[in-house]
Structures are given as C-alpha cells and as structure tokens.
Amino acid sequence: PRLAILDSGLRTGSEADSSVVSRLDALDPKRTLGDTAGHGTQMALVAAGSVQPRGAPDSDEGVPLIAVRAFDDRGLTTDFSLMRGITHALNEGARVINLSWGSETDSGFIANAVAFAQFQGAVVVAAAGNEPTGRKLYPAAYDGVVAVAALDGQGQPWKNSNHGDFVDVAAPGSATMPLGYQGPPGSYAGTSIASAYVAREIALYLNRHPKANAREAITAVKAALSASFKGYGQGTLDAAAVMRLRKN
C-alpha cells in the first residue's frame, strides 16, 4: 500500500528518493518536484523509514511513497491545489495520506476533501499541532482522521505538543534529520514527525494485511497502544506498541 505525503515537496537526492513511486507539484504540475523548504522531505524520510524517531524500534521495511507538493515556500496553498494533490494520491493508489500541517480555522472545503479521501478508502493521518493550547487543529480534528500528538525522546509528552479530546494517539516525535527545515540539519521535534511515523506504521500494517480496510487498520493500531497520558489520545505508539502491532 502506498503512503502519500502532502507537504512542501521532495528534495531530489534525499534518502527517501528511492522510495518514491509517484510525485506531483500540485501548485504547478508542469514543474519538476522539489522542496526548498525541506519539511516535506523530512516527512518523507520518516515515512520511508530512512529516519527513525527517537524511541522507535528499527525497521527496514520499505513503504512506497507518493510525494506531493501542496504548499509553497511560505506555507500557503489553495483549495484547488489541495484537491488536486489528494486526487492524484488516490489515483496513484494511496491507502494512507499523511497531513503534517494544520490550522485552527475549520475549513468546509478541507473537511470535504478529507471526507472524500476517506470515502475512497484511505486512512488520513494528521499532526495535532506544535502549540500546547488544547484547541482543535484541522484537519486532525475532523471525524475519522488519526490525530497524532508527539512524545519526546524519553517517551514522555513533548513539551510543545498539542493535546485535547480530538487527539487519538501520541507517538515518537523527535529525530535527527540529515537536512534542515528553516534551519540546518540536526535535531528536530514536532507532531509532524509523529504523524509521519504513525502513517508509516499504518501503511506497514496494511502491507501485512492487504484485505484490511481503513477502519480495521485504525482499530488494530489503537488496540496495540501502550498506556496513555491524559489528553494525549487513547494511548502511545511506543516501541512496545509497535512490536505488538507488527505481530498482529
């Protein structure tokens, strides 16, 4: 099963490059896909397993990626570009779509786009946000979306992770990155990393259980979770939880 990353694109020559089976610049489809910001490439590295978040068990299983540039260098997009990116991902066989971004503004269009992807059978995973406000972040807070909070390298809630009733799971969210995002390579943390990691594990589950539907995959992940921290979802996808999920 293919995992789509709708983000700032993909930088040519990164370790994730070999995992990419389809790529699109949804802002300008005639343009060769790139990533001057670096965020999308970081997410692709996590989703591909090339970068392991701290506290995550090793895995050399591959995940075929669909890389979509849905945001410009300022982090802006249009409804049309997002829909083009989601449609491309679904047409290319995405079973999981990772959205490591969000806004506190509820958008009817994005809600419908997410619902469309879910209707087509995709699992949508999204970051809960990097400000610990407890307020809902969209698209993470939409029905059926797997909303992911972040753990630090010690398996505790990351200090800047958002939380709240809309969060489903907390997962490792810190990693050493070989390329930077608005800065140099080095240590990064955030719910974006945690979201991409959860999306990867869901894709790997679907690889082991190709007949499972989206609801069954999400149920399996939640059933494997370790104990939760209050406000950080139904549990944590720590190393023990991942091993339980992989044995499932």
Buried (B, 14 or more C-beta within 10 A) or exposed (E): BBBBBBBBBBBEEBBBBEBBEBBBBBBEEEEEBBBEBBBBBBBBBBBBBBBBBBBBEEBEEBBBBBBBBBBBEEEEBBEEBBBBBBBBBBEBBBBBBBBBBBEEEEBEEBBEBBBBBBEBEBBBBBBBBBEBEEEBBBBBBBEBBBBBBBBBBEBEBBEBBBBBEBBBBBBBBBBEBBBBBEEEEEEBBBBBBBBBBBBBBBBBBBBBBEEBEBEBBBEBBBEBBBEBBEBBBBBBBBBBBBEBBBEE
